[in-house]
């Protein structure tokens, strides 16, 4: 099955095989001045999306949805197959459908059009202009997530122009407010609640897993199949206070601080799921001898506690979050006057919970570790619980095959995200979701949400072609 095939792919590939695969891979430009008509269309869509401000505070995702709808209609999509929904001012969701034979349940292509803020004074370039420089496209949202949105739109147009008739409908959903975790339920949650029939699918492709480059060579092609559950807590200590000239030992700030120190020394037990076990099995080959040995020791029937300690494997924050639930203090405040004893001290703690672990047990663990009944722990909001998407043989097998054509020798790597995407809402609604973008970038130069966000020009066109072929291979016809 998938893990067995992963093991076979992980072996050294012969030089002759790599050469043959490389010859079969598509030719893509490193600059935008030598584009084919299809690539030019993808670029034009990308540029239009990038240069529409879609930040939450000042932007307009309705404008972006309307612009993409206009392109799809101009390409021949029927009015009834392209719909824009505006659940609130400046908020827009687009749903479009390429109709197939109906032999199989649809596939959903999901991307968000909103982006996080970017200040011009912080950037070297204008963040809301698509600028090509030194082999990169620079812009806010260039990677997260307007690359996927533009690629999906361009490929839907391409399928239409080809007269492609898949075995299943291909549904495109461009939604709003992912970057604020759909806090007002105007994006993917609104679509699920009000138009589930329009986006219902056997499975979905979403952001969350890219192609990792190391020294220019593709070493892995990630598939995000699950996410940790984000849940936050408010910690509070209340006290009667008093004048600072008459200090007492029972100080709200001290009590809270002592509890937080105890929390800082605590770690949850390790726990694997199908995805994280496969992740460590595959990642070991890229590590030094000691780390690889530690990974094997952790995966064994009798895990070595020393191997997963914070002086060895867990010392790597990326590996630590794949091993266990984490809770970390993120906010702190207390007191009301410099000359008064504090009447209130509070802290915010954010936990990222392993899928399947009961959230109520996390709160109980916090209370136990804080070890002070005067520190009141209150959960903030309700978490989105969702089971991991299975490592489906057909989906993973198609990814493996195509990945070797584009990036010979790269390992297909199942991953669990410690962050959050709208995939959690889809999985919660019973639609298995796979974060898989085909976008290649340096593993040590991740700029999403940061200054001078950028992607390789070559990777934009390569990833666009990869998604075009992957969706076709998964849709048949």
C-alpha positions in Angstrom: 0.0 0.0 0.0 1.1 3.7 0.3 3.7 3.2 3.0 5.2 0.2 1.1 5.3 2.2 -2.1 6.8 5.1 -0.2 9.6 2.8 1.0 10.3 1.7 -2.5 10.4 5.3 -3.7 12.8 6.2 -0.9 15.5 3.9 -2.2 18.3 5.3 -4.4 17.0 5.9 -7.9 19.4 4.8 -10.7 21.1 7.5 -12.7 19.6 6.2 -15.9 16.1 6.4 -14.4 16.6 9.9 -13.1 17.8 11.0 -16.5 14.8 9.6 -18.2 12.4 11.2 -15.8 14.2 14.5 -16.1 13.8 14.4 -19.8 10.1 13.9 -19.4 9.6 16.8 -17.1 8.0 20.0 -18.5 10.1 22.9 -19.7 9.3 26.0 -17.7 10.7 29.6 -18.0 12.9 31.2 -15.4 11.7 34.6 -16.6 8.4 36.0 -17.6 9.6 37.3 -21.0 9.5 33.9 -22.7 6.0 32.6 -22.0 3.7 30.4 -24.0 0.1 31.6 -24.4 -1.0 29.3 -21.6 1.7 30.6 -19.3 0.8 34.2 -20.2 -2.8 33.6 -19.3 -1.7 32.2 -15.9 0.6 35.2 -15.4 -2.2 37.6 -16.3 -4.6 36.0 -13.8 -1.9 35.9 -11.1 -1.0 39.6 -11.6 -4.7 40.7 -11.5 -5.3 38.8 -8.3 -2.1 40.0 -6.6 -2.9 43.6 -7.4 -6.4 43.5 -5.9 -6.0 44.4 -2.2 -7.6 41.5 -0.3 -6.4 42.2 3.3 -9.1 42.0 5.9 -8.9 45.6 7.1 -8.8 47.5 3.8 -9.3 44.9 1.0 -12.1 43.5 -1.0 -12.4 39.7 -1.7 -15.7 40.3 -3.5 -13.7 42.3 -6.1 -11.3 39.3 -6.5 -14.2 36.9 -6.8 -15.9 39.0 -9.4 -12.7 39.4 -11.4 -12.1 35.6 -11.5 -15.8 34.9 -12.3 -15.5 37.3 -15.3 -12.5 35.4 -16.7 -14.3 32.0 -16.3 -17.4 33.3 -18.0 -15.4 34.8 -20.8 -13.8 31.4 -21.3 -17.2 29.8 -21.9 -18.4 28.7 -18.5 -22.2 29.0 -18.2 -23.7 31.6 -15.9 -25.2 28.9 -13.7 -21.7 27.2 -13.3 -20.0 30.3 -12.0 -21.5 31.9 -8.9 -20.2 34.7 -6.7 -21.6 35.0 -3.2 -21.2 38.1 -1.0 -22.2 37.3 2.6 -21.1 40.8 3.8 -19.7 44.0 2.3 -16.2 43.5 0.8 -16.5 39.7 1.3 -16.7 37.4 -1.7 -16.7 33.6 -2.4 -16.6 32.2 -5.8 -17.8 28.7 -6.8 -17.3 27.4 -10.3 -17.9 24.0 -11.8 -16.5 22.1 -14.9 -19.1 19.5 -15.6 -18.0 15.9 -16.2 -19.8 12.7 -16.9 -20.9 12.2 -13.3 -19.4 8.7 -13.1 -17.6 9.7 -9.9 -18.2 12.2 -7.1 -16.6 15.6 -7.7 -13.2 16.9 -6.7 -13.0 20.3 -5.0 -10.1 22.7 -5.6 -9.9 25.2 -2.7 -7.9 28.4 -2.4 -8.3 31.5 -0.4 -8.0 35.0 -1.9 -7.5 37.0 1.3 -4.0 37.8 2.5 -2.4 39.0 5.7 -1.4 42.7 6.0 1.8 44.1 4.5 3.2 47.6 5.2 5.0 49.4 2.4 7.6 50.8 4.8 8.5 47.3 5.9 9.1 45.9 2.4 11.9 46.5 -0.1 9.2 46.6 -2.8 5.6 47.5 -3.1 3.8 44.5 -1.6 0.7 44.9 -3.7 2.4 45.1 -7.1 3.6 41.9 -8.8 7.3 42.5 -9.3 9.8 40.1 -11.0 13.3 40.4 -9.7 16.3 38.1 -9.6 14.2 35.1 -10.7 11.4 35.7 -8.2 7.9 37.0 -8.1 7.6 39.4 -5.1 4.2 40.3 -3.7 2.0 39.8 -0.7 0.1 36.6 -1.4 2.5 35.5 -4.1 2.7 32.2 -2.4 0.0 32.3 0.2 -2.4 31.7 -1.5 -2.8 33.5 -4.8 -0.5 31.1 -6.6 -3.0 28.3 -6.1 -6.0 30.5 -6.8 -4.5 31.8 -10.0 -3.3 28.3 -11.1 -6.7 26.7 -10.4 -8.5 29.5 -12.4 -6.1 29.2 -15.3 -6.3 25.5 -15.4 -10.1 25.5 -15.3 -10.0 27.8 -18.4 -7.6 25.4 -20.0 -9.8 22.4 -19.4 -12.7 24.3 -20.8 -10.8 25.3 -23.9 -9.7 21.7 -24.5 -13.2 20.4 -24.3 -12.1 18.1 -21.4 -14.9 15.9 -20.1 -13.7 14.3 -16.8 -15.3 11.4 -15.0 -16.2 13.7 -12.2 -17.2 17.4 -11.9 -14.3 19.6 -11.0 -15.4 22.3 -8.5 -13.4 25.4 -7.8 -14.0 27.4 -4.6 -12.1 30.7 -4.0 -13.1 31.8 -0.5 -12.5 34.6 1.9 -11.2 35.1 5.4 -9.0 32.1 5.8 -6.2 34.3 7.2 -8.4 35.2 10.1 -9.4 31.6 10.7 -12.8 32.4 9.2 -13.6 34.1 12.5 -16.9 35.6 11.3 -17.9 32.5 9.4 -18.1 34.3 6.1 -15.8 32.1 4.1 -15.6 28.3 3.9 -18.0 27.9 6.9 -20.6 30.1 5.1 -20.3 27.9 2.0 -20.6 24.7 3.9 -23.7 26.0 5.8 -25.5 27.7 2.9 -24.3 25.9 -0.2 -22.9 22.5 0.8 -24.4 21.0 -2.4 -22.3 23.3 -4.6 -19.0 22.3 -3.0 -19.7 18.7 -1.9 -16.9 16.5 -3.1 -15.2 13.1 -2.6 -12.1 15.0 -1.6 -10.4 18.4 -1.9 -7.0 19.8 -2.8 -6.0 22.8 -0.7 -2.9 24.7 0.3 -0.5 23.3 3.0 2.1 21.1 1.3 4.8 22.3 -1.1 7.9 21.0 -2.8 11.0 21.5 -0.6 14.3 22.6 -2.3 17.7 22.2 -0.7 20.6 23.8 -2.5 18.3 24.0 -5.6 17.4 20.4 -5.6 13.9 19.1 -4.8 14.1 16.7 -1.9 10.5 16.3 -0.9 7.0 16.9 -2.1 4.7 17.3 0.9 1.1 16.3 1.3 -0.7 17.8 4.3 -3.3 15.3 5.4 -4.1 16.6 8.9 -3.7 19.7 11.2 -3.3 20.2 14.8 -6.3 21.6 16.7 -5.8 25.1 17.8 -7.4 25.9 21.2 -6.6 28.9 23.5 -7.0 29.5 27.2 -7.1 32.5 29.5 -5.2 32.2 32.8 -6.2 34.5 35.6 -5.3 35.1 39.2 -7.4 37.6 41.2 -6.4 39.2 44.4 -7.7 41.9 46.8 -4.6 44.0 46.1 -3.6 46.9 48.3 -0.9 49.6 48.6 2.5 48.7 47.2 4.1 50.0 50.4 2.6 47.0 52.2 3.6 44.0 50.1 2.4 40.5 51.0 3.5 37.1 49.8 0.2 36.4 48.2 0.8 38.4 45.0 -1.3 37.7 41.8 1.6 38.3 39.5 3.9 36.0 41.4 1.4 33.2 41.6 0.7 33.4 37.9 4.5 33.6 37.1 5.3 30.6 39.2 2.5 28.6 37.4 3.8 29.6 34.0 7.3 28.5 34.9 5.9 25.1 35.8 4.1 25.0 32.5 7.3 25.9 30.6 9.0 22.8 32.0 6.2 20.5 31.1 5.8 18.5 27.8 2.9 16.3 26.7 3.6 12.7 26.0 4.4 11.8 22.4 1.7 10.4 20.1 1.8 9.2 16.5 -0.9 9.0 13.9 -0.7 7.6 10.4 0.6 10.8 8.9 3.3 11.6 11.5 4.6 8.1 11.6 5.0 8.1 7.8 6.5 11.6 8.0 9.3 10.4 10.4 9.8 7.2 8.4 10.5 9.2 5.3 12.4 12.2 6.8 15.0 10.1 8.5 17.0 9.6 5.3 17.8 13.4 5.1 19.2 13.6 8.6 22.6 13.0 10.1 23.5 9.6 11.6 22.5 10.5 15.2 19.2 12.1 14.4 18.3 9.3 12.0 19.0 6.8 14.8 16.9 8.8 17.2 14.0 8.8 14.8 14.2 5.1 14.3 14.4 4.7 18.1 11.3 6.8 18.6 9.4 4.8 15.9 10.3 1.4 17.4 8.0 -0.8 19.4 9.8 0.3 22.6 10.5 4.0 22.1 13.7 5.3 23.7 12.9 8.2 26.0 16.4 9.6 25.6 16.0 9.8 21.9 12.9 12.0 22.0 14.2 14.2 24.8 14.7 18.0 24.5 18.4 17.5 24.2 18.0 15.3 21.1 15.1 14.9 18.7 12.6 17.2 20.5 15.3 19.9 20.5 14.3 20.6 16.9 11.1 22.6 17.2 9.8 21.3 13.8 10.1 17.7 15.0 8.9 18.4 18.5 5.5 19.7 17.3 5.1 16.5 15.2 5.6 14.4 18.3 3.1 15.8 20.8 0.5 18.4 21.8 2.1 21.7 22.7 0.9 24.6 24.9 2.8 27.9 25.1 2.2 31.3 26.8 1.7 34.0 24.2 0.3 36.9 26.1 0.9 38.4 29.6 -0.5 41.3 31.6 -1.3 42.3 35.2 -1.7 45.1 37.7 -3.4 48.5 37.3 -1.0 51.0 38.9 2.7 51.2 39.7 2.1 51.9 43.4 -0.6 49.3 43.9 -0.5 45.6 44.5 -2.0 43.7 41.5 -5.6 42.7 41.8 -5.5 40.8 38.5 -2.8 39.0 36.6 -3.6 37.2 33.3 -1.9 35.3 30.5 -2.9 33.8 27.2 -1.9 30.3 26.4 -2.2 28.7 22.9 -2.3 25.0 22.5 -1.9 22.9 19.4 -3.5 19.6 20.1 -2.8 16.4 18.3 -5.7 15.2 16.2 -7.9 12.8 18.1 -6.7 13.9 21.6 -9.6 15.0 23.7 -9.5 18.8 24.2 -10.9 18.5 27.8 -7.9 16.4 28.7 -5.6 19.3 27.6 -7.4 21.7 30.0 -7.1 19.2 32.8 -3.4 18.8 32.1 -2.9 22.6 32.2 -4.7 22.8 35.6 -2.6 19.9 36.9 0.7 21.4 35.7 -0.1 25.0 36.9 -0.7 23.4 40.3 -2.5 26.4 41.9 -6.3 26.5 42.4 -6.1 30.3 42.3 -5.0 30.2 38.6 -8.4 29.9 36.9 -8.2 28.4 33.4 -10.9 29.4 30.9 -11.1 28.0 27.4 -11.6 30.6 24.7 -13.9 29.6 21.9 -14.7 26.2 20.5 -12.0 24.3 18.5 -12.6 22.8 15.1 -12.1 19.0 15.5 -11.5 16.9 12.5 -10.0 13.5 11.8 -6.9 13.2 9.6 -7.5 12.5 5.9 -6.5 8.9 5.1 -3.4 8.2 3.0 -5.7 7.2 0.1 -3.9 4.9 -2.3 -5.3 6.4 -5.5 -4.6 10.0 -4.4 -1.1 9.3 -3.0 -0.3 7.0 -5.9 -1.1 9.6 -8.5 1.0 12.2 -6.5 3.9 9.8 -6.3 3.9 9.0 -10.1 3.6 12.6 -11.2 6.0 13.9 -8.6 8.8 11.7 -10.0 8.2 13.1 -13.5 8.6 16.7 -12.3 11.1 16.3 -9.4 13.0 13.0 -9.9 14.2 11.5 -6.6 12.1 13.8 -4.4 10.3 11.9 -1.5 6.5 12.2 -1.2 6.2 13.3 2.4 2.9 13.1 4.4 2.7 16.0 6.8 0.7 17.3 9.7 0.5 21.0 9.9 1.0 22.7 13.3 -0.7 25.7 11.8 -4.2 26.0 10.4 -5.9 26.1 7.1 -9.5 25.9 6.0 -8.9 22.2 5.4 -9.9 21.7 9.0 -13.4 22.9 8.3 -13.7 20.6 5.3 -12.5 17.6 7.2 -14.8 18.4 10.0 -17.7 18.4 7.4 -16.6 15.0 6.1 -14.7 16.1 3.0 -11.1 14.6 3.1 -8.7 17.3 2.3 -5.1 17.2 1.0 -2.8 20.2 1.3 -0.7 19.9 -1.9 0.4 22.9 -4.0 3.2 21.7 -6.3 5.0 25.0 -5.5 8.7 24.5 -5.1 10.7 26.7 -2.7 13.8 26.7 -0.6 13.2 25.0 2.8 15.3 27.7 4.5 13.6 30.7 2.8 10.0 30.6 3.8 8.5 34.1 3.6 4.7 33.5 3.8 3.2 36.2 6.0 6.6 37.9 6.2 8.6 40.7 4.7 9.3 40.5 0.9 7.1 37.4 0.3 8.2 35.7 -2.9 8.2 32.6 -5.0 10.5 31.4 -7.8 9.3 32.4 -11.3 10.2 28.9 -12.5 8.2 27.4 -9.7 5.1 29.3 -10.5 4.9 27.9 -14.0 6.1 24.4 -13.0 3.6 24.2 -10.2 0.8 25.4 -12.5 1.5 22.6 -14.9 1.9 20.1 -12.1 -1.6 21.0 -10.7 -3.1 20.9 -14.2 -1.9 17.3 -14.7 -2.5 16.1 -11.2 -6.2 17.2 -11.3 -6.6 15.5 -14.7 -5.0 12.3 -13.4 -7.4 12.3 -10.4 -10.5 13.2 -12.5 -10.2 10.7 -15.4 -12.1 10.9 -18.6 
